[in-house]
Each structure stands twice: as structure tokens, then as C-alpha cells.
């Protein structure tokens, strides 16, 4: 399995000649969806989901399949029957050859005056976990955590506690478009100091690693 970090909250996973993309939003490079067989979307916020780009990818590739929550699925009904699948906590399915499990229900609280939206996290092949915008802890061991390091709804202490609770062997920075190089270095220092047993790294957009 190869994991490639794309902009902000998006990653590409490749295995056995097939490609799965998670959370291609407005901060994601246009080529993130090139050659994708399947797309998973955690929730409706613009930095995770750009409707026009996903519609264009579906039109360009009639075989493209999408899995997401109900709110996002409702915005994609024009793509066609049988191509957009609504899933929720506890569901399991196969997408582009990856075994996927769904965890969580709600986006983290941004502010009491901002309504919560739904959010689901995806565990893939029991190896990679993408939580979207929530600090959901899967009820199974995870080898690689995609760690949301900065958001309006989080603080660094919560991020480090979350990484420790998941207890993955490695964590890669996610949700990082709003941090400067100084901020990214600060997060790395805190994770290294407070999260024992988990290696942490930030991949630049377009940079990839081989897993397992």
C-alpha cells in the first residue's frame, strides 16, 4: 500500500493497481483525483469536499464510486444511481480493493454558536485511519494515523492526547494548510515530547510512503 499526502486533508492510497482518494477539498491539488477508482468523503466542509471537482471527476470516469455520509450524498444525487453510497458508524464495505470500516458520527465542536455537522472516519485495511474533523478513537489497533494537527476546533494538547489514545505506530500530519513552517515545527516537537511509541512525520503535498 502506498500513501501519498495531497493538500491539507487529502490523501491517495494505492494498492494492486487501484487508487482510493480521501477528502479532496479546495486546498487539494487538482491532480489528486487523477486515475481514482473510489473516493471517500468524511463530511461536507469545503476543505474536505468540493462538489464541482468531484462531479467533474465522476463525469470523466463513469466507473468512479463515492462513499460518504448522508449530507454529502444529498449534494451528489445528480451523479447517478448506484455510484454514491451513504454510510455511517459501524458500516463496512470494500472500495477500490480496500477493506473499509466507518467510525464516528459528528464533527468536533467548533463553537457553541456554530451548528455541528455529521462526520465519519475511515479505517482502511486495518492499517490507515482518517478521522476527518473529529478525534474519534477506533475500537481496533491502527498502524498509521492521519493526525489532524491544526483546526479551529482543536488545540495542540488535544491533538497529542488523541494520538496517544489511538496508539498507532506512526502518525502523519493532516489538516495542516493553515500552519506556517514555524507552527508545523512546533507541533512536531510537542508530538515527539508527549506521544510515546508513535513516530510522527509531515509529508509535503505529493510526497508518498510505502506502508506494510
Helices and strands as residue ranges (DSSP letters): E 2-5, E 11-15, E 18-22, G 30-33, E 38-40, H 51-60, E 65-68, H 70-74, G 77-79, E 84-86, E 92-95, E 98-103, E 121-124, E 128-130, E 144-148, H 156-166, E 170-174, H 181-194, E 199-201, E 208-210
